[in-house]
Amino acid sequence: MSGETNDLGQPIGFPVPDWQACEHPRDATMHGSRCRLEPIDIDQHASDLFEAFSLDQDQRNWTYLPYGPFATEAELRSWMVSSCMGDDPCFFSVIDLAGEQAVGVASYLRIEPAVGVIEVGHIHFSPRMQGRPISTEAMFLMMRQVFDVWGYRRYEWKCDALNQPSCAAAQRLGFMFEGIFRQATLYKQRNRNTAWYSILDREWPAAKSVFEQWLSTDNFDADGSQKTSLSQSMQQALAALR
């Protein structure tokens, strides 16, 4: 509750003086120490992405996405042409700096610059990213761009409520669970209840500090294993703000 009231004594939201619309995410490039995110390019990225996605041999990574899997590179390219070239969703490829290869995709969507709300979604990280710090860095770079560069007020994450890995990832990355929209949509001829998560601009500085400490090379041993848990550190840092 904001504690604000109008002249009639009615409760109202806290003031947001001098608000100006945010920038649209088109054409951005985001640089990290492990990866780079750049606007998706069919000619430059499709072959690498198809090869990387093909490592998911049982195709479990596609279960909770409304498209895929793609049996051929031509099918992937066709989907990219029809779905990835617009302004919303705004797709990016994740480039692994170790080999300069595209290894995953993610997008901004439901983009509302006028009120400072934006969502991250269509996340499809190949086995070359999963379980590695590069996946966390990619999400950090997108979040940093949203808050530090463009000044959005709210960053959203939504997923099938039955997609436990995605739900766990959202909370690990600092998003707060807000509830479930029942029978929110249909995809692949089945129902989807949608779980909603968000992180706000006032929570971002604390989350950013946790990300930076966790991603530091000092946080990993010689075998590449983390020394501190991102999930626990994030929960501790944000508890006082919620």
C-alpha positions as CSV (number, residue, x, y, z in Angstrom):
1,M,0.0,0.0,0.0
2,S,1.3,3.4,-0.9
3,G,-0.4,5.4,1.9
4,E,-1.4,8.1,-0.6
5,T,-4.9,9.5,-0.8
6,N,-6.6,12.0,-3.1
7,D,-8.7,15.0,-2.1
8,L,-11.7,12.7,-1.6
9,G,-9.8,10.5,0.9
10,Q,-9.6,7.6,-1.5
11,P,-6.4,5.5,-1.6
12,I,-4.3,6.0,-4.7
13,G,-1.0,4.8,-6.0
14,F,2.2,6.5,-5.2
15,P,3.2,9.4,-7.4
16,V,5.5,8.9,-10.4
17,P,6.5,12.5,-11.3
18,D,8.1,13.5,-14.5
19,W,7.7,10.0,-16.0
20,Q,8.9,9.6,-19.6
21,A,8.4,6.7,-21.9
22,C,11.2,4.1,-22.1
23,E,13.2,3.1,-25.2
24,H,12.0,0.2,-27.3
25,P,14.5,-2.7,-27.2
26,R,15.0,-3.0,-30.9
27,D,18.6,-3.1,-32.3
28,A,20.3,-3.4,-28.8
29,T,23.5,-5.5,-28.3
30,M,24.4,-6.6,-24.8
31,H,28.0,-7.6,-23.9
32,G,29.1,-9.8,-21.1
33,S,32.3,-11.7,-20.2
34,R,30.9,-15.1,-21.3
35,C,28.3,-14.2,-23.9
36,R,26.9,-11.5,-26.1
37,L,23.2,-10.9,-27.0
38,E,22.5,-9.5,-30.4
39,P,19.4,-9.1,-32.6
40,I,18.6,-12.5,-34.1
41,D,19.9,-12.8,-37.7
42,I,18.7,-15.8,-39.7
43,D,21.6,-16.0,-42.1
44,Q,24.2,-15.6,-39.3
45,H,22.6,-17.6,-36.5
46,A,20.2,-20.3,-37.9
47,S,22.8,-23.0,-38.6
48,D,24.5,-22.6,-35.2
49,L,21.2,-22.6,-33.4
50,F,19.9,-25.7,-35.2
51,E,23.1,-27.6,-34.4
52,A,23.0,-26.5,-30.7
53,F,19.2,-27.3,-30.4
54,S,19.8,-30.7,-31.9
55,L,21.9,-31.7,-28.9
56,D,18.6,-32.0,-27.0
57,Q,18.0,-35.5,-28.3
58,D,14.8,-36.3,-26.5
59,Q,13.5,-32.8,-27.3
60,R,12.3,-32.1,-23.8
61,N,13.3,-28.4,-24.1
62,W,10.4,-27.8,-26.5
63,T,7.6,-29.2,-24.2
64,Y,6.5,-25.9,-22.8
65,L,7.0,-23.7,-25.9
66,P,4.1,-23.2,-28.3
67,Y,6.3,-24.2,-31.3
68,G,9.0,-26.7,-32.1
69,P,10.8,-29.0,-32.2
70,F,12.2,-28.5,-35.7
71,A,13.3,-31.6,-37.6
72,T,15.4,-29.6,-40.1
73,E,17.2,-26.4,-40.3
74,A,14.8,-25.3,-43.0
75,E,11.9,-25.7,-40.5
76,L,13.8,-23.6,-38.0
77,R,14.5,-20.9,-40.6
78,S,10.8,-20.8,-41.6
79,W,9.8,-20.3,-38.0
80,M,12.4,-17.6,-37.5
81,V,11.1,-15.8,-40.6
82,S,7.5,-15.9,-39.4
83,S,8.1,-15.3,-35.6
84,C,11.4,-13.7,-34.9
85,M,11.7,-10.7,-37.2
86,G,9.2,-8.3,-35.6
87,D,9.4,-5.7,-32.9
88,D,7.3,-7.6,-30.3
89,P,8.4,-10.1,-29.5
90,C,11.9,-8.8,-30.0
91,F,14.3,-11.8,-30.4
92,F,18.0,-12.0,-29.5
93,S,20.5,-14.7,-30.1
94,V,22.9,-15.7,-27.3
95,I,26.5,-15.8,-28.7
96,D,29.0,-17.9,-26.7
97,L,32.2,-15.9,-26.7
98,A,34.3,-19.0,-26.3
99,G,33.4,-20.1,-29.9
100,E,31.5,-17.1,-31.3
101,Q,28.5,-19.4,-31.9
102,A,24.8,-18.8,-31.4
103,V,23.8,-21.2,-28.6
104,G,20.3,-20.0,-27.5
105,V,17.6,-17.4,-28.0
106,A,15.5,-15.1,-25.8
107,S,13.2,-12.2,-26.4
108,Y,11.5,-9.2,-24.9
109,L,7.7,-9.2,-25.4
110,R,4.5,-7.5,-24.3
111,I,6.6,-4.3,-24.5
112,E,4.9,-1.2,-23.1
113,P,7.4,1.6,-23.2
114,A,4.8,4.2,-22.3
115,V,4.3,2.7,-18.8
116,G,7.7,1.0,-18.4
117,V,6.6,-2.6,-18.4
118,I,8.4,-5.4,-20.4
119,E,8.5,-9.2,-20.3
120,V,11.2,-11.7,-21.0
121,G,10.2,-14.9,-22.8
122,H,10.6,-17.3,-25.6
123,I,13.7,-18.5,-23.8
124,H,15.2,-21.5,-25.4
125,F,18.7,-22.3,-24.2
126,S,20.5,-25.2,-25.9
127,P,22.3,-27.9,-23.9
128,R,25.5,-25.8,-24.6
129,M,24.1,-23.2,-22.2
130,Q,22.1,-25.2,-19.6
131,G,23.7,-25.6,-16.2
132,R,26.5,-23.2,-17.1
133,P,27.1,-19.6,-15.9
134,I,26.5,-18.3,-19.5
135,S,22.8,-18.9,-19.0
136,T,22.7,-16.8,-15.9
137,E,24.8,-14.1,-17.5
138,A,22.5,-13.9,-20.5
139,M,19.5,-13.3,-18.2
140,F,21.5,-10.8,-16.2
141,L,22.4,-8.8,-19.3
142,M,18.8,-8.6,-20.5
143,M,17.7,-7.5,-17.0
144,R,20.5,-4.9,-16.7
145,Q,19.6,-3.5,-20.1
146,V,15.9,-3.1,-19.1
147,F,16.6,-1.3,-15.8
148,D,19.9,0.5,-16.2
149,V,19.8,1.5,-19.8
150,W,16.1,1.9,-20.7
151,G,14.7,2.7,-17.3
152,Y,11.7,0.3,-17.2
153,R,9.8,0.0,-14.0
154,R,8.7,-3.7,-14.1
155,Y,10.2,-6.8,-15.7
156,E,8.0,-9.8,-16.1
157,W,8.4,-13.6,-16.5
158,K,5.5,-15.8,-17.3
159,C,5.4,-19.6,-17.9
160,D,3.2,-22.6,-17.9
161,A,2.5,-23.2,-14.2
162,L,3.5,-26.9,-14.7
163,N,6.9,-26.0,-16.1
164,Q,8.8,-26.4,-12.8
165,P,12.3,-25.7,-14.2
166,S,11.0,-22.4,-15.5
167,C,9.3,-21.5,-12.3
168,A,12.4,-22.4,-10.3
169,A,14.6,-20.3,-12.7
170,A,12.4,-17.3,-12.3
171,Q,12.7,-17.3,-8.5
172,R,16.5,-18.1,-8.7
173,L,16.9,-15.0,-10.9
174,G,15.1,-12.7,-8.4
175,F,11.6,-12.7,-9.8
176,M,8.7,-12.7,-7.3
177,F,5.8,-15.1,-7.7
178,E,2.6,-13.2,-8.1
179,G,0.0,-15.9,-8.8
180,I,-1.5,-18.2,-11.5
181,F,-3.9,-17.2,-14.2
182,R,-6.1,-20.2,-14.7
183,Q,-6.9,-21.4,-18.2
184,A,-5.0,-18.4,-19.5
185,T,-4.3,-19.8,-23.0
186,L,-4.1,-22.9,-25.2
187,Y,-1.1,-24.3,-27.0
188,K,-0.2,-27.6,-28.6
189,Q,-3.8,-28.6,-28.2
190,R,-3.7,-28.4,-24.4
191,N,-4.6,-26.0,-21.6
192,R,-2.1,-23.7,-20.0
193,N,-2.4,-22.1,-16.6
194,T,0.1,-19.3,-16.5
195,A,2.4,-18.5,-13.6
196,W,3.3,-14.8,-13.3
197,Y,6.5,-13.4,-11.8
198,S,8.1,-10.0,-11.7
199,I,11.0,-7.9,-10.5
200,L,10.7,-4.1,-10.0
201,D,13.1,-1.2,-10.5
202,R,13.4,-0.6,-6.8
203,E,14.5,-4.2,-6.3
204,W,17.0,-4.2,-9.1
205,P,20.0,-2.6,-7.3
206,A,20.0,-5.4,-4.7
207,A,19.5,-8.1,-7.4
208,K,22.2,-6.6,-9.6
209,S,24.7,-6.7,-6.7
210,V,24.0,-10.4,-6.2
211,F,24.3,-11.2,-9.9
212,E,27.7,-9.4,-10.1
213,Q,29.1,-11.2,-7.1
214,W,27.8,-14.6,-8.3
215,L,29.1,-14.1,-11.9
216,S,32.6,-13.1,-10.7
217,T,35.3,-15.6,-11.5
218,D,36.1,-15.7,-7.7
219,N,32.8,-17.5,-7.2
220,F,33.9,-20.5,-9.1
221,D,36.4,-23.2,-8.2
222,A,38.9,-24.8,-10.6
223,D,36.2,-27.3,-11.7
224,G,33.8,-24.5,-12.5
225,S,31.5,-25.2,-9.6
226,Q,29.8,-22.3,-7.8
227,K,31.0,-21.5,-4.3
228,T,27.8,-19.6,-3.3
229,S,24.2,-20.2,-4.3
230,L,22.6,-17.6,-6.5
231,S,19.1,-18.6,-5.3
232,Q,19.9,-18.3,-1.6
233,S,21.8,-15.0,-2.0
234,M,19.0,-13.5,-4.1
235,Q,16.4,-14.5,-1.6
236,Q,18.3,-13.0,1.3
237,A,19.0,-9.7,-0.7
238,L,15.4,-9.2,-1.8
239,A,13.5,-10.4,1.3
240,A,13.6,-7.0,3.0
241,L,12.3,-5.2,-0.1
242,R,9.1,-7.3,-0.4
